[in-house]
Amino acid sequence: MKRDDKRYWKITLRLLGVILVIWIFVSLGLSIIFAQELNIIKLGGYPLGFWFAQQGSIFTFIALIFVYAWIMNRIDRKFDVHEE
């Protein structure tokens, strides 16, 4: 494996790790672990902890998909492995 290949995979796996940590924090942390503390805040008439459990984690997951695709396109272009 060439040096650039190792660097490409290192950057790609780091990005995946960061995105997974964000997703776990939002879906598990904000929805379950910190829900009682977040329920003090209301969003659209509903407690924020409940909102994250029902909708926030899904919206975050969808946003992370778009962020991942955008960043991976930039990484692919940088290492000249894009599909165009």
matplotlib code that plots the C-alpha trace (Angstrom):
import matplotlib.pyplot as plt

x = [0.0, 1.4, 1.9, -1.0, -3.3, -2.6, -3.1, -6.4, -7.7, -6.5, -8.4, -11.5, -11.6, -11.0, -14.0, -16.1, -15.1, -16.0, -19.4, -20.2, -19.3, -21.6, -24.4, -24.0, -23.8, -27.0, -29.0, -27.9, -26.7, -29.2, -32.1, -31.6, -28.8, -29.3, -33.0, -34.1, -31.8, -32.9, -36.6, -36.4, -36.1, -39.2, -39.1, -42.4, -44.2, -42.4, -39.6, -36.2, -35.2, -38.4, -37.9, -34.3, -35.6, -38.4, -37.0, -33.7, -31.6, -33.2, -32.6, -29.0, -28.5, -29.8, -27.6, -24.6, -25.2, -25.0, -22.0, -20.2, -20.9, -19.7, -16.5, -15.8, -16.1, -13.5, -11.2, -11.7, -10.8, -7.7, -6.4, -7.6, -9.9, -13.2, -15.6, -16.1]
y = [0.0, 3.4, 6.2, 8.2, 5.2, 4.9, 8.6, 8.5, 5.6, 7.2, 10.5, 8.5, 6.4, 9.4, 11.1, 8.0, 7.9, 11.5, 11.1, 8.0, 9.7, 12.6, 10.2, 8.1, 11.3, 12.7, 9.4, 7.9, 10.9, 13.6, 11.2, 9.0, 9.9, 13.7, 13.7, 14.8, 17.8, 18.7, 18.4, 21.8, 23.4, 23.3, 23.1, 23.5, 22.9, 19.6, 18.9, 18.9, 15.5, 14.0, 15.9, 14.5, 11.0, 11.3, 13.5, 15.2, 12.0, 11.3, 14.8, 14.7, 11.3, 12.7, 15.8, 13.7, 11.7, 14.9, 16.2, 12.9, 12.9, 16.5, 15.9, 12.6, 14.3, 16.8, 14.1, 12.1, 15.1, 15.8, 12.3, 12.1, 9.1, 10.8, 9.2, 11.9]
z = [0.0, -1.0, 1.4, -0.1, 0.2, 3.9, 4.4, 2.5, 4.6, 7.8, 7.0, 5.9, 9.0, 11.2, 9.5, 10.1, 13.7, 14.3, 12.6, 14.6, 17.8, 17.0, 16.1, 19.2, 21.4, 19.9, 19.7, 23.0, 25.0, 24.2, 23.8, 26.8, 29.2, 29.3, 28.5, 32.0, 32.0, 28.5, 29.3, 31.1, 27.6, 25.4, 21.6, 19.7, 23.0, 23.7, 26.1, 24.3, 25.5, 24.1, 20.9, 20.5, 21.2, 18.6, 15.8, 16.7, 16.4, 13.0, 11.7, 13.0, 11.2, 7.9, 8.3, 9.0, 5.8, 3.8, 5.7, 5.2, 1.4, 1.1, 3.1, 1.3, -2.1, -1.0, 0.3, -2.9, -5.0, -2.9, -3.3, -7.0, -6.4, -7.4, -9.8, -12.4]

ax = plt.figure().add_subplot(projection="3d")
ax.plot(x, y, z, "-o")
ax.set_aspect("equal")
plt.show()
